[in-house]
């Protein structure tokens, strides 16, 4: 499993409030993102709704800078809540972009080395 922040889409869970209202994310518990209410519709129907699908797809609305980034397949633009621009749109670069780039650049050589060690160990055990 991956963290939702580093997933290509925002889907996989929902938030259910005390009154039965269902939202696509705990950071988007707002009137305009409400998927419906469990008192009126079953959960599986809300999961299949176009509103839930559309919310998940919004994450892919990335600026060109993100699409060209070598780390896109690791961060996928980050969490939508951290990508809000001055107009309230979630298509901006994540607030944490430079931090993610530093982290991935720093960690990648060691992660590749570990992967090679694991692969070599597997080959030697055969």
N, C-alpha and C positions, 0 to 999 in steps of 0.2 A: 504493500500500500504506500501511496505517496501523500504528502501533506497537500491539502487542497490549495494552499498558496502556490505550490509548485506543480500544479496540475494544468493540463491544457484547457480544461473546461471547469466551470464552477457547478458541479453537481455531485450527488452521492449522499447527501443528507439534507434534512430540513430542520427547521425550528418550529416546535409546536408550543404555542402560548397557552396559558391557563384557560382561556376562553375558547380554545379549539382553533384559533387562527394559525395558519401555516405560512411560513416564510422560507425562502430559498437559502438563507444564510443568517447566522447570528449577527453579522455586521449590517444586514439590510432588513431589519425588522422595522419596516415603514409601510405606511398605507399604500404607497404606489407599488410596492413589491409583494404585497399579500397575494398568496396563491389561491386562497379560499379558506373554508372552515370545515373542520372534521364533522361538525354537526350537520353539514349540508352535503358534503361529498366525501367518499372514501379516500384514504391516503393514496392508494395505488392510482386512482384517477388524477389526483393532484400531481403525482410524480410524472404522469404521462401528459400533463397539460402543456399547451404551447407556451404559457407564461413561464413555466419551469424550464422548458427547453430554451426559450429565448434568453432567460437570465444566464443560463450556462454558456450560451454562445457569445454573450456580450464580452466575455473575457478575451475572445480572439480579435476584437477590434483594437489592434495595436498600431502605434505609430511606426513609420518606416524604419526609424532608428532601431526599434526592437526587432522588427522582422529581419534586419540585416545583422543582428548581434550574434556572435559565436555562442553565447550562452542561452539563447532562446529555448533550446530543448531542455534546459535545466530549470529555468525560472518561469517560462511561459508568461512573462509580463507581471508576475506577482499577483497579489490580491487586488481585486477591483476597488476595494475601499481605499487603497493606497495610490490609486491611479486617477483620482478625480481632479479634473482641471478647474480653472477659475469659473467655468460655466456649468459645473456640476456633471460633466460627462466623464465616463470612466475609460476614455480612450487615450489618456495621457500616459507618459512614462511613469513607472512606479517611483514613489518617493525614495525607495531603498535601492534604486538601480545601481548607483555607484558602489554601495556596500556589497550588493550581490556580486557585482563584477570582481571586486577585490577578493571576496571570499572564494568564489569559484576559481579565480586565477591562482590564488594561494594554495588551495586544496587539491586541485586537479593533478599536479605532478605526483603527489603522494598517493592519491587514489589510484592512479594508473599503475604505480609501482606495486601497490597492494594487490591489485587485480592480476598483475603479471606473476606475483609470488603465489597467489592462490592457484592460478592456472598451472604453473610449473609443478606445484605440489600435487595437483590432481593428475597430471601426466606421469609423474614419478610413482604414483601409487598404483598404476595399472599394471 
